Amino acid sequence: MTKPPAPKRHLPTSPFKAPVAPVPKHFALGDQVTHDMYGLGRVVGIEEGVAALVDFGSSQMRILSPYSKMTKL
């Protein structure tokens, strides 16, 4: 097994701008969301910064942060 490469660090002398970290997504109780795999749902529980419990109608799923496949509608 090989380790994934370490992220490259930004040098202060570089003429290029430092990469900007993406803003973390925040969800609240009752938000309607869509997930790439599970479809439409509603947030029914929040674990701050860790996970969101989402009701997709047929099932409830615990979606872990950083919520890359989930967007708020």
Buried (B, 14 or more C-beta within 10 A) or exposed (E): EEEEEEEEEEEEEEEEEEEEEEEEBEBEEEBEBBBEEBEEBBBEEBEEEEBBBBEBEEEEBEBEBEBEEBEEE
